[in-house]
Structures are given as structure tokens and as C-alpha cells.
Amino acid sequence: MFKAWKIHAEGQPRDVLRPAQTDLPALGPGEMRVRVAAAALGLPDYFMCTGQYPANPKDGPFTPGGEVVGIVIAVGPGVKTPLGTRVMGMTDFWRGYGSLAEECIVKEDEVNPAPNFISDDAAAGLRIAYHTGWVGLVTNGKTQPGETVLVLGAAGGTGAAAIELSKALGARVIAVASSPQKIEYCRKLGADEVIDRTKENVVEAVMRLTGGKGADLIYDPVGGTAGEEAFEAIAMQGRFLLVGWACGRWPDIPAWKTLIRNCSLVGVYAGRSYGGDVHGHIHDGLMELYKEGKIRSLTTRTIGFDEVPDALQILPDGQLGRTVMIL
């Protein structure tokens, strides 16, 4: 038995998350049991509490937490990873065995070995943000040196990863943020320009900064009105990357608008659409960039087990980088 946070109903994290003594089921083929060293908190965990996440487990209380770094302590049939291996990646939170606990379940093809040059707090928050960034900016967006990337929600974990990865690819980055603290954070990450959306019209600012051309890529983890408005700043033959819906809904972009600009709406999902071989390639590429100092840890706050509900409660209000639970 071990400690875990469990969601017992739909509501705010402080109201529906409860600590419990629990255990995990027998491991199936390809599954591994991991002793959690650190786990990143993300908006999906908040949405799982409120019932807004489309893939919540249906049966009984469950444990959220999509990302983990930890030690393999048991393996199921067919697993080749040795016991004692330190791994980082995704959990089986889809079935309610997430990482906001002392132990969790992972699938072998959804984690990778964690090299000794990356710390637990850094490794815990890397998978979703940077793998999503790679799929969006490298695989699907095909970002080229000298292109301009507009990053919405740039001070959050996903946006911060997009800033750093875009710069590593040789792009010019225009970040969008909403407070002096967030603006300064984006500049430290390497953004060439930062637009304060509370003081400037984002589209007008982008067009001014690009000499009327617009952004070659728009990286949108926010969605909703912010994404709809930002689309008006896309360049001819640009790529609008549909990354997420942190505001609560996807942007509604009419198809005819893509025709006028000869541009593309590009879906970005770094989850189970790809197998372990693809994620292994992405992981290797990211670890090289990390080792070279071209990308870095997005973790800006670490917390203990008991602080999880309070930390999740404030997540939608915006944060700098990632919050990580350390055990």
C-alpha cells in the first residue's frame, strides 16, 4: 500500500482530491510499476478534477498525474527494461493510475531512460511540453531558420517549451504574455519580442513587428478567442498549430480564411498517435539539445505531496513554467 491523491467527484481540486492508501493492480503486458521521484502538474489534471477532461476514467475514485520520473520496481510480461532503471515520460493516467502518488503504472513504450545529466525536477516536466513542441514545430510545422513563430500563452509550460525549441531551430520568436513577471520570463527564455496582450492588440503588434508579413507559424496552446484573434496575424502559406485549449474551448477558425491566405491548420498531438519508436527519436533529440544547453528545465516551482490540491487549484490562473511534486 502507498499514498496517492484520488479524485472522488467533479469539482475544484481542493474539494474533490483526497489522500488515500491504495495499491495498483497486477501488471499487464508491456506495463511497469514505477516508484515516483517527481511528477509534474498540468492543466489536464485540473480538468480531470472538474470533469472537463474527455478521457476521465469512469469507474470509482482515480489518481491523476500524466508525467513522471522515477525508478522501475516491477515489470509485466514482455517488458525488456531492467528493474532499477530510472525512466521519464507518461503514466497510465488514462486508467486512473497517475503519478500524483508514491507509485504509478507506465507503459514501456511511453517512457524513456532518464540520463544522469537531468535532475528529477527537470525530467518530470519535460515530456508533454517538449514532445508536443517537437511534434508541432519540427514534425508537423517544419519550422525553418529565419521564420517567425508567434507563441500564445508563452509563459506557461507548453508555451515556454515552444519558445526555447523555436530558438533552437533558428526561428525568430514573438511571445504573447500578460504581466510584467511573465514578460520578463519570456525574455529570459529567449523570446526576441514579447507582446503584452493587456496593453496591445496582438494582431496589430505582430504585423508591425513583421513589417506587415505576419507570423509563419502560430503556436496556440490557449484556444478560444485568443486563437481566433491571433489567426488574423498569420502569414501567407503560414501554419497555425492547434496545440491545446487552456481557455476551455478550441478556436473556431472558418475554413475559407485558410483559403484566402493559402495557410494550414495543423493538429498537434504528441500522445498515443505515435508509437514508442517515434517518441524514442524525439526523446533522443531533446536530450541532445538539453545536454548542449539549447533547451532547459521548465520547472519554476516544486511542492510536496500535501500541497498538490492547492497547487492544482491555482493552475488555470496562469503560471511561469511548470509546477512539480517532489517525493
C-alpha positions in Angstrom: 0.0 0.0 0.0 1.1 3.6 -0.7 -0.2 7.1 -0.6 -2.0 8.6 -3.6 -4.3 11.6 -4.3 -7.6 10.4 -5.7 -10.4 12.3 -7.4 -13.7 11.4 -5.8 -16.2 13.7 -7.6 -16.3 16.5 -10.1 -15.4 20.0 -8.8 -12.5 22.1 -7.7 -9.3 20.3 -6.7 -9.4 21.4 -3.1 -12.9 19.9 -2.9 -12.6 16.7 -4.7 -9.0 15.5 -4.2 -8.4 13.3 -1.2 -5.4 11.4 0.0 -5.8 7.6 0.3 -3.9 4.4 1.0 -4.1 2.4 -2.2 -2.4 -0.2 -4.3 -2.1 -1.0 -8.0 -3.5 -3.9 -10.0 -1.4 -6.7 -11.5 0.7 -5.5 -14.4 -0.3 -6.4 -17.9 1.9 -6.9 -21.0 4.2 -4.0 -21.6 3.4 -2.4 -18.2 5.8 -1.3 -15.5 5.4 -0.1 -11.9 7.4 3.0 -11.0 8.3 4.4 -7.7 7.7 8.1 -8.2 10.5 10.6 -7.6 8.8 13.6 -9.1 5.6 14.4 -11.0 4.6 17.5 -13.0 1.2 19.0 -12.5 -0.6 20.0 -15.7 -3.9 21.5 -16.8 -5.2 18.0 -17.8 -5.0 17.2 -14.0 -7.1 20.2 -13.2 -9.7 19.4 -15.9 -9.8 15.8 -14.7 -10.9 17.2 -11.3 -13.6 19.4 -12.8 -14.9 16.7 -15.2 -13.9 18.7 -18.3 -11.2 16.2 -19.5 -12.6 14.0 -22.3 -10.8 10.8 -21.1 -11.6 10.6 -17.4 -11.7 7.1 -16.0 -15.3 6.0 -15.5 -15.1 3.7 -12.5 -14.6 5.0 -9.0 -12.0 7.3 -7.5 -8.8 7.6 -9.6 -5.4 9.2 -9.4 -4.4 11.9 -11.9 -0.9 12.8 -13.0 0.3 12.4 -16.6 4.0 12.8 -16.3 6.6 11.1 -14.1 10.3 10.4 -13.4 11.0 7.5 -11.2 12.5 4.0 -10.7 11.1 0.9 -12.2 10.3 -1.5 -9.4 8.2 -4.2 -11.1 7.5 -5.3 -14.7 4.8 -7.1 -16.6 5.0 -9.7 -19.3 7.2 -8.9 -22.3 9.0 -5.9 -20.7 12.7 -5.6 -21.5 13.5 -2.6 -19.3 15.6 -3.8 -16.3 14.4 -3.3 -12.7 16.0 -0.2 -11.2 16.0 1.8 -14.4 15.3 5.5 -14.0 12.7 6.5 -16.5 10.8 9.6 -17.5 7.7 10.1 -19.5 3.9 9.4 -19.5 1.9 7.5 -17.0 -1.2 5.3 -17.4 -3.4 8.1 -16.1 -6.0 7.2 -18.7 -6.9 4.3 -16.4 -6.5 6.3 -13.2 -3.0 5.1 -12.2 -1.3 8.5 -12.5 1.8 10.0 -10.8 0.3 12.2 -8.1 1.1 9.3 -5.8 4.1 7.4 -4.4 3.8 4.7 -7.2 2.2 4.6 -10.6 1.9 2.5 -13.7 3.6 3.3 -17.0 3.7 1.6 -20.4 7.2 0.7 -21.5 6.7 2.4 -24.9 5.6 5.7 -23.3 8.7 6.3 -21.2 12.4 6.6 -21.9 15.5 6.2 -19.8 16.3 9.4 -17.9 20.0 10.3 -18.4 22.1 11.2 -15.3 22.6 14.8 -16.5 18.9 15.7 -16.0 17.5 16.2 -12.5 14.3 14.7 -11.2 12.5 18.1 -11.1 13.6 18.9 -14.7 12.8 15.5 -16.1 9.3 15.3 -14.6 8.0 18.3 -16.6 9.7 17.7 -19.9 7.7 15.0 -21.7 4.4 16.7 -22.6 5.6 20.2 -23.2 8.7 19.4 -25.2 7.4 16.4 -27.1 4.3 18.5 -28.1 6.7 21.2 -29.1 8.7 18.8 -31.2 5.7 17.4 -33.0 4.3 20.8 -33.6 7.4 22.7 -34.6 9.6 20.0 -36.1 7.5 17.1 -37.3 4.3 18.9 -38.4 5.2 22.6 -38.6 8.6 22.1 -40.3 10.0 25.3 -38.8 12.8 26.7 -40.8 15.7 29.0 -39.7 14.7 32.7 -40.0 10.9 32.0 -39.9 8.8 33.9 -37.3 6.9 31.9 -34.7 4.2 33.5 -32.7 3.7 31.8 -29.3 0.4 32.3 -27.4 0.3 31.6 -23.7 4.1 31.8 -23.8 4.8 31.9 -20.1 3.1 28.6 -19.4 4.9 25.2 -19.6 3.8 24.4 -23.2 4.4 27.9 -24.4 7.8 28.2 -22.7 8.9 25.0 -24.4 7.8 26.4 -27.7 10.0 29.5 -27.2 13.1 27.5 -26.4 12.6 24.9 -29.1 11.8 27.6 -31.8 15.1 29.4 -30.9 17.0 26.1 -31.1 15.6 25.7 -34.6 16.9 29.1 -35.6 13.5 30.9 -35.7 12.5 34.4 -34.6 10.1 34.2 -31.6 7.3 36.7 -30.8 5.8 35.7 -27.4 2.4 36.8 -26.0 2.1 37.2 -22.2 0.0 39.2 -19.8 2.0 40.6 -16.9 5.5 42.1 -16.2 6.6 39.0 -14.5 5.5 36.8 -17.4 7.0 39.1 -20.0 10.4 39.1 -18.2 10.2 35.3 -18.0 9.6 35.0 -21.8 12.6 37.3 -22.4 14.8 35.1 -20.3 13.7 32.1 -22.3 15.0 33.8 -25.4 11.9 35.4 -27.0 13.0 38.1 -29.5 9.9 40.2 -28.9 7.1 40.0 -26.2 3.7 41.4 -26.7 1.7 42.4 -23.5 -1.8 41.4 -24.6 -3.3 43.5 -21.8 -1.8 46.7 -23.4 -1.5 45.9 -27.1 -3.6 44.4 -29.8 -1.8 41.2 -30.6 -2.5 41.2 -34.4 -1.5 44.8 -34.8 1.7 44.3 -32.8 2.6 41.2 -34.9 2.0 42.9 -38.2 4.1 45.9 -37.0 7.0 43.6 -35.8 7.0 41.6 -39.1 6.7 44.5 -41.5 3.1 43.5 -42.5 4.0 39.9 -43.4 2.6 38.2 -40.3 3.8 35.1 -38.4 4.9 32.0 -40.4 3.8 29.8 -37.5 1.3 30.4 -34.7 1.7 28.1 -31.8 -1.6 28.0 -29.9 -2.0 26.1 -26.6 -4.7 28.6 -25.4 -7.5 28.2 -27.9 -10.8 30.1 -27.9 -10.9 33.8 -28.6 -7.2 34.2 -28.2 -6.5 31.7 -31.0 -9.3 33.1 -33.3 -7.9 36.6 -33.0 -4.3 35.6 -33.4 -5.1 33.7 -36.7 -5.6 37.1 -38.3 -1.8 37.6 -38.0 -0.8 34.5 -39.9 1.4 35.0 -43.0 0.7 33.7 -46.5 1.4 29.9 -46.5 1.7 30.0 -42.7 0.9 27.2 -40.3 -1.5 27.6 -37.4 -0.6 24.9 -34.9 -3.6 23.7 -32.9 -1.9 22.6 -29.7 -4.4 22.9 -26.8 -7.4 24.6 -25.3 -6.3 26.0 -22.0 -9.1 28.5 -22.1 -11.7 25.8 -22.2 -12.5 25.5 -25.9 -10.9 25.2 -29.3 -10.6 28.2 -31.6 -13.3 28.4 -34.3 -11.5 29.3 -37.5 -13.6 29.3 -40.7 -12.2 27.1 -43.5 -12.5 29.9 -46.0 -10.0 32.0 -44.1 -7.3 29.4 -44.7 -8.1 29.6 -48.4 -7.5 33.4 -48.6 -4.1 33.0 -47.0 -3.1 29.7 -48.5 -2.3 28.6 -45.0 -2.8 25.4 -43.0 -4.5 24.4 -39.7 -2.2 21.8 -38.3 -3.2 19.5 -35.5 -0.5 18.8 -32.8 -0.9 15.8 -30.6 2.2 14.0 -29.1 0.3 11.3 -27.3 -0.7 7.8 -28.3 -0.9 8.7 -32.0 2.8 7.8 -32.2 4.5 4.6 -31.0 7.5 4.3 -28.7 10.0 4.3 -31.6 8.8 7.8 -32.6 8.9 9.1 -29.0 12.3 7.5 -28.6 13.6 9.5 -31.5 12.1 12.7 -30.1 13.5 12.0 -26.7 17.0 11.4 -28.1 16.8 14.7 -30.0 15.6 16.6 -27.0 18.2 15.1 -24.7 20.9 16.3 -27.1 19.5 19.8 -27.1 19.3 19.7 -23.3 22.8 18.5 -22.9 24.0 21.3 -25.2 22.1 23.9 -23.2 19.8 24.8 -26.0 16.7 23.9 -24.0 16.4 23.8 -20.2 14.2 22.8 -17.4 10.7 24.4 -17.3 10.2 23.8 -13.6 9.8 27.0 -11.7 8.1 25.7 -8.6 8.5 22.5 -6.6 6.0 21.3 -4.0 5.5 18.4 -1.6 2.8 15.7 -1.7 0.5 17.6 0.7 0.5 20.7 -1.4 -1.0 19.1 -4.6 -4.6 20.3 -4.2 -3.7 23.9 -3.6 -1.2 23.9 -6.5 -3.7 22.4 -8.9 -6.4 24.9 -7.7 -4.4 27.9 -9.0 -3.1 26.3 -12.2 -5.7 27.9 -14.5 -4.9 31.3 -13.2 -1.6 31.1 -15.1 1.9 30.3 -14.0 5.5 30.6 -15.1 6.7 27.2 -16.5 5.9 24.0 -14.6 5.0 23.1 -11.0 6.5 19.7 -9.9 5.7 17.5 -6.9 8.9 16.1 -5.4 8.8 12.9 -3.2 
